[in-house]
Amino acid sequence: MLKKLLGSILICLFLSIGCNQEEPVTRVDLSKKEQLGRKEEANLITYAYLPQYSHTVSYHRHHMLVEYLRKETGLNIRQVFPETFNKHMEMVGLGKVDISYSNPFVYVKIANRYNARAFVRVVESYGRENFRGQIICRADNRLINQISDCRGKRWIAVSPYSGGGYLYPLGHFITHGLKRTDFSVVDFAPGPGALQEKVVLAVYAGKYDIGTIREGTLNLVADRIDIKKIRVIANTSWYPGWVYAARADMEPEIVEKIKKAFLKLDYNQNDHKLILETADIIGIISSEDQDFDPVRELIAHVGISLQE
């Protein structure tokens, strides 16, 4: 008991001495945190897949491809995961995304805003360099049989920056005499991530009359719902496929090294085939900015500003 009492007295004395001594205050500048992180990995090259699907799907589809690029180029390439389409674009502008894999609508925006430049694009699993959107409803919805029946209905789209999930269907509606104001509701899937799947699930649950997605999305939710209960009302026109773009000030020799690695992928080689199939593509082809002029024309046609 006496030992405990003496120990308590000593602790109090030490605390008292410490409190009475005046020591110089060391100020820490927390603003240097990011700068130090950048210095530690000055050679890091960030690779981002536009978050149309969940981060899990994005990682699963592309981790083998990223690892291949690391080995083939010798560059320190790492996949990062922006939370939203808008965040993805902002990160390109801030230099936090070096290599952007996006739909052509987002590409045109980051090219216009931040001078990002296309260098390759993909050939998807159905063998096309282009892709399209789909307009869907529940299969048992007897009120909707054709595009004109969508007037006055509740519409959920993927994102205001989605190609197949918004821009292409909007163009399709306008071509068939329907303006955005002709729908009772136009909402976008809540983020982050898994936006395409959320559109399908919202239509399946009856929360919306119609939804717009990119072709191929229904296969992704086949393990969660009976996709026979979803009907495709219409397919949009085809537009240039998904594209890889480099941030504006990325060194040309590094971009060229990554481009050569992409173009080296051969679907007929077993090891390459696995990498490509996992990413849901069958090939990669060279690309340049003018390939996406049809998307620019569509944007102008529907009246969307590239600054929005």
C-alpha atoms as a printed R data frame, in Angstrom:
    type eleno elety resid chain resno       x       y       z
1   ATOM     1    CA   MET     A     1   0.000   0.000   0.000
2   ATOM     2    CA   LEU     A     2   2.863   2.352   0.944
3   ATOM     3    CA   LYS     A     3   4.648   1.574  -2.334
4   ATOM     4    CA   LYS     A     4   1.534   2.452  -4.361
5   ATOM     5    CA   LEU     A     5   1.154   5.721  -2.432
6   ATOM     6    CA   LEU     A     6   4.791   6.696  -3.034
7   ATOM     7    CA   GLY     A     7   4.458   5.804  -6.716
8   ATOM     8    CA   SER     A     8   1.425   8.062  -7.080
9   ATOM     9    CA   ILE     A     9   3.236  10.955  -5.388
10  ATOM    10    CA   LEU     A    10   6.238  10.577  -7.715
11  ATOM    11    CA   ILE     A    11   4.017  10.553 -10.818
12  ATOM    12    CA   CYS     A    12   2.305  13.752  -9.661
13  ATOM    13    CA   LEU     A    13   5.676  15.408  -9.033
14  ATOM    14    CA   PHE     A    14   6.912  14.501 -12.508
15  ATOM    15    CA   LEU     A    15   3.717  15.816 -14.090
16  ATOM    16    CA   SER     A    16   3.978  19.028 -12.089
17  ATOM    17    CA   ILE     A    17   7.566  19.568 -13.177
18  ATOM    18    CA   GLY     A    18   6.680  18.844 -16.793
19  ATOM    19    CA   CYS     A    19   3.811  21.309 -16.740
20  ATOM    20    CA   ASN     A    20   5.894  24.089 -15.193
21  ATOM    21    CA   GLN     A    21   8.823  23.779 -17.606
22  ATOM    22    CA   GLU     A    22   8.566  25.968 -20.680
23  ATOM    23    CA   GLU     A    23   9.519  24.060 -23.809
24  ATOM    24    CA   PRO     A    24   9.723  25.438 -27.342
25  ATOM    25    CA   VAL     A    25   6.643  24.636 -29.423
26  ATOM    26    CA   THR     A    26   7.261  22.675 -32.614
27  ATOM    27    CA   ARG     A    27   4.772  23.497 -35.342
28  ATOM    28    CA   VAL     A    28   3.968  20.828 -37.927
29  ATOM    29    CA   ASP     A    29   2.899  21.907 -41.382
30  ATOM    30    CA   LEU     A    30   0.325  19.298 -42.358
31  ATOM    31    CA   SER     A    31   0.119  20.771 -45.833
32  ATOM    32    CA   LYS     A    32   3.408  19.032 -46.621
33  ATOM    33    CA   LYS     A    33   1.838  15.605 -46.259
34  ATOM    34    CA   GLU     A    34   0.801  15.252 -49.905
35  ATOM    35    CA   GLN     A    35   4.104  16.656 -51.178
36  ATOM    36    CA   LEU     A    36   6.051  14.075 -49.207
37  ATOM    37    CA   GLY     A    37   3.822  11.297 -50.517
38  ATOM    38    CA   ARG     A    38   4.426  12.408 -54.082
39  ATOM    39    CA   LYS     A    39   8.193  12.489 -53.475
40  ATOM    40    CA   GLU     A    40   8.196   8.990 -52.069
41  ATOM    41    CA   GLU     A    41   6.617   7.650 -55.253
42  ATOM    42    CA   ALA     A    42   7.728  10.200 -57.796
43  ATOM    43    CA   ASN     A    43   7.704   7.527 -60.525
44  ATOM    44    CA   LEU     A    44   4.169   6.317 -59.773
45  ATOM    45    CA   ILE     A    45   1.800   6.163 -62.752
46  ATOM    46    CA   THR     A    46  -1.865   5.998 -61.785
47  ATOM    47    CA   TYR     A    47  -4.401   4.057 -63.847
48  ATOM    48    CA   ALA     A    48  -8.130   4.604 -63.340
49  ATOM    49    CA   TYR     A    49 -11.163   2.797 -64.747
50  ATOM    50    CA   LEU     A    50 -14.182   5.125 -64.901
51  ATOM    51    CA   PRO     A    51 -16.394   3.843 -62.035
52  ATOM    52    CA   GLN     A    52 -19.411   2.661 -64.026
53  ATOM    53    CA   TYR     A    53 -19.306  -0.578 -62.055
54  ATOM    54    CA   SER     A    54 -18.367  -1.346 -58.455
55  ATOM    55    CA   HIS     A    55 -14.722  -1.022 -57.413
56  ATOM    56    CA   THR     A    56 -14.654  -4.799 -56.990
57  ATOM    57    CA   VAL     A    57 -15.667  -5.314 -60.621
58  ATOM    58    CA   SER     A    58 -13.223  -2.618 -61.772
59  ATOM    59    CA   TYR     A    59 -10.382  -4.279 -59.895
60  ATOM    60    CA   HIS     A    60 -11.278  -7.784 -61.022
61  ATOM    61    CA   ARG     A    61 -11.493  -6.768 -64.663
62  ATOM    62    CA   HIS     A    62  -8.278  -4.783 -64.794
63  ATOM    63    CA   HIS     A    63  -5.787  -5.984 -62.183
64  ATOM    64    CA   MET     A    64  -4.226  -8.529 -64.573
65  ATOM    65    CA   LEU     A    65  -3.978  -5.893 -67.286
66  ATOM    66    CA   VAL     A    66  -2.294  -3.431 -64.922
67  ATOM    67    CA   GLU     A    67   0.140  -6.108 -63.779
68  ATOM    68    CA   TYR     A    68   0.945  -6.928 -67.415
69  ATOM    69    CA   LEU     A    69   1.658  -3.241 -68.128
70  ATOM    70    CA   ARG     A    70   3.929  -3.034 -65.076
71  ATOM    71    CA   LYS     A    71   5.988  -6.003 -66.218
72  ATOM    72    CA   GLU     A    72   6.036  -5.113 -69.906
73  ATOM    73    CA   THR     A    73   7.022  -1.455 -69.438
74  ATOM    74    CA   GLY     A    74   8.990  -1.626 -66.193
75  ATOM    75    CA   LEU     A    75   6.923   1.323 -64.976
76  ATOM    76    CA   ASN     A    76   5.381   1.625 -61.518
77  ATOM    77    CA   ILE     A    77   1.718   1.540 -62.599
78  ATOM    78    CA   ARG     A    78  -1.001   1.304 -59.968
79  ATOM    79    CA   GLN     A    79  -4.780   1.153 -60.309
80  ATOM    80    CA   VAL     A    80  -6.684   3.830 -58.382
81  ATOM    81    CA   PHE     A    81 -10.426   4.035 -57.818
82  ATOM    82    CA   PRO     A    82 -12.236   7.386 -58.161
83  ATOM    83    CA   GLU     A    83 -15.612   7.346 -56.435
84  ATOM    84    CA   THR     A    84 -17.665   9.021 -59.185
85  ATOM    85    CA   PHE     A    85 -17.500   9.966 -62.855
86  ATOM    86    CA   ASN     A    86 -17.024  13.615 -61.895
87  ATOM    87    CA   LYS     A    87 -14.240  12.727 -59.433
88  ATOM    88    CA   HIS     A    88 -12.522  10.706 -62.155
89  ATOM    89    CA   MET     A    89 -12.492  13.759 -64.428
90  ATOM    90    CA   GLU     A    90 -11.325  16.079 -61.651
91  ATOM    91    CA   MET     A    91  -8.447  13.729 -60.826
92  ATOM    92    CA   VAL     A    92  -7.316  13.783 -64.456
93  ATOM    93    CA   GLY     A    93  -7.323  17.578 -64.319
94  ATOM    94    CA   LEU     A    94  -5.334  17.606 -61.081
95  ATOM    95    CA   GLY     A    95  -2.755  15.166 -62.425
96  ATOM    96    CA   LYS     A    96  -3.842  12.452 -59.966
97  ATOM    97    CA   VAL     A    97  -4.896  10.122 -62.786
98  ATOM    98    CA   ASP     A    98  -2.198   9.600 -65.404
99  ATOM    99    CA   ILE     A    99  -3.925   6.977 -67.547
100 ATOM   100    CA   SER     A   100  -7.704   7.249 -67.839
101 ATOM   101    CA   TYR     A   101  -9.870   4.409 -69.149
102 ATOM   102    CA   SER     A   102 -13.249   5.913 -69.885
103 ATOM   103    CA   ASN     A   103 -16.257   6.029 -72.126
104 ATOM   104    CA   PRO     A   104 -15.930   8.383 -75.130
105 ATOM   105    CA   PHE     A   105 -18.282  10.988 -73.604
106 ATOM   106    CA   VAL     A   106 -16.021  11.428 -70.583
107 ATOM   107    CA   TYR     A   107 -12.979  11.356 -72.859
108 ATOM   108    CA   VAL     A   108 -14.308  14.250 -74.960
109 ATOM   109    CA   LYS     A   109 -14.900  16.207 -71.756
110 ATOM   110    CA   ILE     A   110 -11.419  15.649 -70.309
111 ATOM   111    CA   ALA     A   111  -9.869  16.355 -73.707
112 ATOM   112    CA   ASN     A   112 -11.767  19.640 -73.865
113 ATOM   113    CA   ARG     A   113 -11.181  20.672 -70.243
114 ATOM   114    CA   TYR     A   114  -7.715  19.331 -69.533
115 ATOM   115    CA   ASN     A   115  -6.176  18.494 -72.933
116 ATOM   116    CA   ALA     A   116  -6.041  14.769 -72.179
117 ATOM   117    CA   ARG     A   117  -5.124  12.822 -75.310
118 ATOM   118    CA   ALA     A   118  -6.345   9.475 -76.603
119 ATOM   119    CA   PHE     A   119  -3.734   6.918 -77.591
120 ATOM   120    CA   VAL     A   120  -5.511   3.526 -77.777
121 ATOM   121    CA   ARG     A   121  -9.067   2.203 -77.616
122 ATOM   122    CA   VAL     A   122 -10.525  -1.242 -77.109
123 ATOM   123    CA   VAL     A   123 -12.288  -3.873 -79.156
124 ATOM   124    CA   GLU     A   124 -14.930  -5.298 -76.841
125 ATOM   125    CA   SER     A   125 -15.874  -8.930 -76.327
126 ATOM   126    CA   TYR     A   126 -18.578  -8.873 -79.007
127 ATOM   127    CA   GLY     A   127 -15.912  -7.982 -81.598
128 ATOM   128    CA   ARG     A   128 -16.651  -4.312 -82.214
129 ATOM   129    CA   GLU     A   129 -14.562  -1.167 -81.876
130 ATOM   130    CA   ASN     A   130 -17.793   0.678 -81.039
131 ATOM   131    CA   PHE     A   131 -20.487   0.258 -78.392
132 ATOM   132    CA   ARG     A   132 -24.051   1.377 -77.792
133 ATOM   133    CA   GLY     A   133 -26.632   2.046 -75.135
134 ATOM   134    CA   GLN     A   134 -29.868   0.259 -74.286
135 ATOM   135    CA   ILE     A   135 -33.248   1.477 -73.080
136 ATOM   136    CA   ILE     A   136 -34.862  -1.044 -70.738
137 ATOM   137    CA   CYS     A   137 -38.072  -1.652 -68.798
138 ATOM   138    CA   ARG     A   138 -39.625  -4.520 -66.896
139 ATOM   139    CA   ALA     A   139 -40.721  -7.305 -69.226
140 ATOM   140    CA   ASP     A   140 -44.210  -7.280 -67.679
141 ATOM   141    CA   ASN     A   141 -44.715  -3.536 -68.239
142 ATOM   142    CA   ARG     A   142 -47.567  -3.552 -70.764
143 ATOM   143    CA   LEU     A   143 -47.650   0.238 -71.023
144 ATOM   144    CA   ILE     A   144 -44.302   0.420 -72.793
145 ATOM   145    CA   ASN     A   145 -43.799  -1.291 -76.127
146 ATOM   146    CA   GLN     A   146 -41.984   1.327 -78.191
147 ATOM   147    CA   ILE     A   147 -39.997   4.535 -77.762
148 ATOM   148    CA   SER     A   148 -43.047   6.824 -77.976
149 ATOM   149    CA   ASP     A   149 -44.539   4.990 -74.965
150 ATOM   150    CA   CYS     A   150 -41.691   6.345 -72.804
151 ATOM   151    CA   ARG     A   151 -43.243   9.816 -72.818
152 ATOM   152    CA   GLY     A   152 -44.304  10.870 -69.331
153 ATOM   153    CA   LYS     A   153 -42.513   7.946 -67.703
154 ATOM   154    CA   ARG     A   154 -39.938   7.846 -64.887
155 ATOM   155    CA   TRP     A   155 -36.425   7.499 -66.301
156 ATOM   156    CA   ILE     A   156 -33.288   6.513 -64.395
157 ATOM   157    CA   ALA     A   157 -29.958   6.935 -66.190
158 ATOM   158    CA   VAL     A   158 -26.455   5.964 -65.133
159 ATOM   159    CA   SER     A   159 -24.827   9.392 -64.862
160 ATOM   160    CA   PRO     A   160 -24.931  12.735 -66.684
161 ATOM   161    CA   TYR     A   161 -21.434  11.745 -67.898
162 ATOM   162    CA   SER     A   162 -22.330   8.246 -69.096
163 ATOM   163    CA   GLY     A   163 -22.139   7.466 -72.812
164 ATOM   164    CA   GLY     A   164 -24.192   4.288 -73.164
165 ATOM   165    CA   GLY     A   165 -26.130   4.993 -69.974
166 ATOM   166    CA   TYR     A   166 -27.267   8.531 -70.811
167 ATOM   167    CA   LEU     A   167 -25.848  10.450 -73.802
168 ATOM   168    CA   TYR     A   168 -26.549   7.818 -76.469
169 ATOM   169    CA   PRO     A   169 -30.097   7.076 -75.219
170 ATOM   170    CA   LEU     A   170 -30.812  10.812 -74.949
171 ATOM   171    CA   GLY     A   171 -29.780  11.191 -78.588
172 ATOM   172    CA   HIS     A   172 -32.011   8.229 -79.471
173 ATOM   173    CA   PHE     A   173 -34.986   9.788 -77.678
174 ATOM   174    CA   ILE     A   174 -34.444  13.153 -79.380
175 ATOM   175    CA   THR     A   175 -34.192  11.501 -82.799
176 ATOM   176    CA   HIS     A   176 -37.570   9.867 -82.083
177 ATOM   177    CA   GLY     A   177 -39.249  13.092 -81.004
178 ATOM   178    CA   LEU     A   178 -38.813  12.924 -77.221
179 ATOM   179    CA   LYS     A   179 -37.063  15.704 -75.272
180 ATOM   180    CA   ARG     A   180 -35.698  15.338 -71.763
181 ATOM   181    CA   THR     A   181 -38.590  17.488 -70.508
182 ATOM   182    CA   ASP     A   182 -41.051  14.916 -71.859
183 ATOM   183    CA   PHE     A   183 -40.274  12.542 -68.964
184 ATOM   184    CA   SER     A   184 -42.000  12.893 -65.604
185 ATOM   185    CA   VAL     A   185 -38.711  12.200 -63.794
186 ATOM   186    CA   VAL     A   186 -35.101  11.962 -64.934
187 ATOM   187    CA   ASP     A   187 -32.829  10.720 -62.162
188 ATOM   188    CA   PHE     A   188 -29.291   9.398 -62.066
189 ATOM   189    CA   ALA     A   189 -28.025   6.359 -60.181
190 ATOM   190    CA   PRO     A   190 -26.632   7.293 -56.766
191 ATOM   191    CA   GLY     A   191 -22.881   6.829 -56.313
192 ATOM   192    CA   PRO     A   192 -20.301   5.789 -55.621
193 ATOM   193    CA   GLY     A   193 -19.676   3.030 -58.129
194 ATOM   194    CA   ALA     A   194 -21.879   0.217 -59.469
195 ATOM   195    CA   LEU     A   195 -23.979   2.776 -61.336
196 ATOM   196    CA   GLN     A   196 -24.905   0.551 -64.278
197 ATOM   197    CA   GLU     A   197 -26.059  -2.231 -61.981
198 ATOM   198    CA   LYS     A   198 -28.074   0.210 -59.871
199 ATOM   199    CA   VAL     A   199 -30.065   1.296 -62.918
200 ATOM   200    CA   VAL     A   200 -31.037  -2.283 -63.746
201 ATOM   201    CA   LEU     A   201 -31.943  -3.056 -60.137
202 ATOM   202    CA   ALA     A   202 -34.052   0.105 -59.829
203 ATOM   203    CA   VAL     A   203 -36.063  -0.811 -62.929
204 ATOM   204    CA   TYR     A   204 -36.359  -4.417 -61.783
205 ATOM   205    CA   ALA     A   205 -37.719  -3.233 -58.419
206 ATOM   206    CA   GLY     A   206 -40.297  -1.041 -60.180
207 ATOM   207    CA   LYS     A   207 -38.928   2.237 -58.811
208 ATOM   208    CA   TYR     A   208 -38.614   3.576 -62.354
209 ATOM   209    CA   ASP     A   209 -40.459   2.790 -65.572
210 ATOM   210    CA   ILE     A   210 -37.404   2.857 -67.820
211 ATOM   211    CA   GLY     A   211 -33.647   2.788 -67.432
212 ATOM   212    CA   THR     A   212 -30.708   3.400 -69.738
213 ATOM   213    CA   ILE     A   213 -27.527   1.341 -69.610
214 ATOM   214    CA   ARG     A   214 -24.622   0.356 -71.806
215 ATOM   215    CA   GLU     A   215 -24.988  -2.903 -73.676
216 ATOM   216    CA   GLY     A   216 -23.489  -5.810 -71.740
217 ATOM   217    CA   THR     A   217 -24.631  -4.629 -68.302
218 ATOM   218    CA   LEU     A   218 -27.480  -7.145 -67.993
219 ATOM   219    CA   ASN     A   219 -24.991 -10.010 -67.966
220 ATOM   220    CA   LEU     A   220 -23.331  -8.519 -64.888
221 ATOM   221    CA   VAL     A   221 -26.488  -8.720 -62.785
222 ATOM   222    CA   ALA     A   222 -27.629 -12.143 -64.007
223 ATOM   223    CA   ASP     A   223 -26.469 -13.692 -60.725
224 ATOM   224    CA   ARG     A   224 -28.664 -11.332 -58.679
225 ATOM   225    CA   ILE     A   225 -31.907 -11.060 -60.642
226 ATOM   226    CA   ASP     A   226 -33.817 -12.923 -63.322
227 ATOM   227    CA   ILE     A   227 -32.782 -10.841 -66.328
228 ATOM   228    CA   LYS     A   228 -35.630 -12.394 -68.341
229 ATOM   229    CA   LYS     A   229 -37.809  -9.995 -66.378
230 ATOM   230    CA   ILE     A   230 -36.008  -7.078 -68.035
231 ATOM   231    CA   ARG     A   231 -36.853  -6.140 -71.632
232 ATOM   232    CA   VAL     A   232 -34.738  -4.061 -74.014
233 ATOM   233    CA   ILE     A   233 -37.047  -1.511 -75.626
234 ATOM   234    CA   ALA     A   234 -34.421  -0.191 -78.015
235 ATOM   235    CA   ASN     A   235 -30.719  -0.119 -78.793
236 ATOM   236    CA   THR     A   236 -29.028   3.164 -79.663
237 ATOM   237    CA   SER     A   237 -26.705   3.823 -82.581
238 ATOM   238    CA   TRP     A   238 -23.086   2.681 -82.315
239 ATOM   239    CA   TYR     A   239 -20.356   5.103 -81.246
240 ATOM   240    CA   PRO     A   240 -16.572   4.834 -80.749
241 ATOM   241    CA   GLY     A   241 -15.600   2.463 -77.972
242 ATOM   242    CA   TRP     A   242 -13.905   2.968 -74.635
243 ATOM   243    CA   VAL     A   243 -10.611   4.781 -74.776
244 ATOM   244    CA   TYR     A   244  -7.322   5.129 -72.953
245 ATOM   245    CA   ALA     A   245  -6.140   8.704 -72.578
246 ATOM   246    CA   ALA     A   246  -3.036  10.222 -71.013
247 ATOM   247    CA   ARG     A   247  -3.045  13.419 -68.976
248 ATOM   248    CA   ALA     A   248  -1.861  16.467 -70.928
249 ATOM   249    CA   ASP     A   249   1.650  16.838 -69.501
250 ATOM   250    CA   MET     A   250   2.600  13.178 -69.360
251 ATOM   251    CA   GLU     A   251   5.967  12.522 -70.998
252 ATOM   252    CA   PRO     A   252   5.427  11.388 -74.632
253 ATOM   253    CA   GLU     A   253   8.052   8.645 -74.346
254 ATOM   254    CA   ILE     A   254   6.200   7.114 -71.377
255 ATOM   255    CA   VAL     A   255   2.875   7.265 -73.214
256 ATOM   256    CA   GLU     A   256   4.491   5.616 -76.221
257 ATOM   257    CA   LYS     A   257   5.955   2.851 -74.046
258 ATOM   258    CA   ILE     A   258   2.538   2.109 -72.541
259 ATOM   259    CA   LYS     A   259   0.898   2.281 -75.975
260 ATOM   260    CA   LYS     A   260   3.342  -0.273 -77.397
261 ATOM   261    CA   ALA     A   261   2.639  -2.601 -74.475
262 ATOM   262    CA   PHE     A   262  -1.120  -2.332 -75.097
263 ATOM   263    CA   LEU     A   263  -0.763  -2.974 -78.836
264 ATOM   264    CA   LYS     A   264   1.446  -5.992 -78.156
265 ATOM   265    CA   LEU     A   265  -1.449  -7.828 -76.507
266 ATOM   266    CA   ASP     A   266  -2.516 -10.675 -78.791
267 ATOM   267    CA   TYR     A   267  -5.796 -12.497 -78.217
268 ATOM   268    CA   ASN     A   268  -4.348 -15.575 -79.932
269 ATOM   269    CA   GLN     A   269  -1.691 -15.979 -77.239
270 ATOM   270    CA   ASN     A   270  -3.055 -17.912 -74.267
271 ATOM   271    CA   ASP     A   271  -1.529 -15.706 -71.566
272 ATOM   272    CA   HIS     A   272  -2.683 -12.535 -73.325
273 ATOM   273    CA   LYS     A   273  -6.119 -14.028 -73.991
274 ATOM   274    CA   LEU     A   274  -6.714 -14.507 -70.264
275 ATOM   275    CA   ILE     A   275  -5.709 -10.895 -69.525
276 ATOM   276    CA   LEU     A   276  -7.988  -9.528 -72.246
277 ATOM   277    CA   GLU     A   277 -10.967 -11.756 -71.509
278 ATOM   278    CA   THR     A   278 -10.811 -10.861 -67.821
279 ATOM   279    CA   ALA     A   279 -11.073  -7.204 -68.870
280 ATOM   280    CA   ASP     A   280 -14.023  -8.122 -71.145
281 ATOM   281    CA   ILE     A   281 -12.171  -7.055 -74.289
282 ATOM   282    CA   ILE     A   282 -10.591  -8.975 -77.168
283 ATOM   283    CA   GLY     A   283  -8.180  -6.414 -78.532
284 ATOM   284    CA   ILE     A   284  -6.655  -2.957 -78.335
285 ATOM   285    CA   ILE     A   285  -6.125  -0.687 -81.318
286 ATOM   286    CA   SER     A   286  -4.367   2.616 -81.872
287 ATOM   287    CA   SER     A   287  -6.497   5.736 -81.493
288 ATOM   288    CA   GLU     A   288  -6.370   9.507 -81.760
289 ATOM   289    CA   ASP     A   289  -8.543  12.409 -80.744
290 ATOM   290    CA   GLN     A   290 -10.416  12.798 -84.048
291 ATOM   291    CA   ASP     A   291 -11.872   9.287 -83.680
292 ATOM   292    CA   PHE     A   292 -14.317  10.830 -81.219
293 ATOM   293    CA   ASP     A   293 -15.721  13.572 -83.442
294 ATOM   294    CA   PRO     A   294 -19.020  11.616 -83.825
295 ATOM   295    CA   VAL     A   295 -19.449  11.896 -80.050
296 ATOM   296    CA   ARG     A   296 -18.788  15.638 -80.203
297 ATOM   297    CA   GLU     A   297 -21.444  15.928 -82.910
298 ATOM   298    CA   LEU     A   298 -23.941  14.023 -80.753
299 ATOM   299    CA   ILE     A   299 -23.182  16.240 -77.751
300 ATOM   300    CA   ALA     A   300 -23.909  19.310 -79.871
301 ATOM   301    CA   HIS     A   301 -27.081  17.666 -81.253
302 ATOM   302    CA   VAL     A   302 -28.572  17.029 -77.810
303 ATOM   303    CA   GLY     A   303 -27.528  20.476 -76.520
304 ATOM   304    CA   ILE     A   304 -25.086  19.482 -73.786
305 ATOM   305    CA   SER     A   305 -22.218  21.802 -72.948
306 ATOM   306    CA   LEU     A   306 -18.752  20.268 -72.660
307 ATOM   307    CA   GLN     A   307 -18.231  22.480 -69.610
308 ATOM   308    CA   GLU     A   308 -21.132  20.934 -67.673
